[in-house]
Amino acid sequence: MESFVVTINNVAYQVSIHSIFPKLFDVYNKNINYTIGKTDAGNWVYIKHEPSSAVIPLEQIGIAIDEHFPEEG
């Protein structure tokens, strides 16, 4: 499965596709493990995360995902 790394504020996050439908993404590194998705309104939201996960810059990661996986059609 395709993945990429985005670095924000000197922290690297590995991003990979969790599922195609609905389109969800896993975001993780040594300190975090999140699954995120985008609402119909275009807002990035947390779907699930480990209780001990640190807070992630959700919108910045979402922008990187949009740039890496542009919408088709």
C-alpha positions in Angstrom: 0.0 0.0 0.0 1.4 3.4 -0.9 2.6 5.6 1.9 4.5 8.8 2.3 6.2 10.9 5.0 5.2 14.4 5.9 7.3 16.5 8.2 5.7 19.3 10.2 7.5 21.2 12.9 10.4 18.8 12.7 8.2 15.8 13.4 7.9 13.1 10.7 4.5 11.4 10.2 4.1 8.3 8.1 0.8 8.4 6.1 -0.8 5.5 4.4 -4.2 4.6 3.0 -6.3 2.8 5.6 -9.3 2.2 3.3 -10.6 3.3 -0.1 -14.3 3.5 0.7 -14.7 5.3 2.9 -11.4 7.0 2.2 -9.4 6.9 5.4 -5.7 7.3 6.2 -3.4 6.0 8.9 -1.0 8.6 10.4 1.7 7.3 12.7 5.2 7.6 14.1 6.8 6.3 17.3 4.5 8.4 19.4 1.1 8.4 17.6 -1.3 6.2 15.8 -4.3 7.8 14.3 -6.9 7.0 11.6 -8.3 10.2 10.0 -10.8 11.0 7.3 -12.4 13.9 5.5 -16.1 14.8 5.9 -18.4 15.6 3.0 -17.9 19.3 4.0 -14.2 18.9 3.4 -13.1 19.0 7.1 -10.4 16.5 8.4 -11.5 14.6 11.4 -10.2 12.0 13.8 -11.7 8.5 13.3 -9.8 6.6 15.9 -6.5 6.9 17.9 -4.6 5.2 20.6 -5.4 6.8 24.0 -1.7 7.5 24.6 -1.2 9.2 21.2 0.0 12.8 21.2 -2.0 15.5 19.4 -1.3 15.8 15.7 -1.5 18.9 13.4 -4.6 17.5 11.7 -5.2 20.2 9.2 -1.6 20.4 8.1 -1.5 16.6 7.6 -4.8 16.8 5.7 -3.4 19.4 3.3 -0.3 17.1 2.7 -2.7 14.2 2.0 -4.7 16.3 -0.4 -1.5 17.3 -2.2 -0.2 13.7 -2.3 -3.5 12.0 -3.2 -5.3 14.5 -5.4 -9.0 13.8 -6.1 -9.7 12.2 -9.4 -12.4 13.2 -11.8 
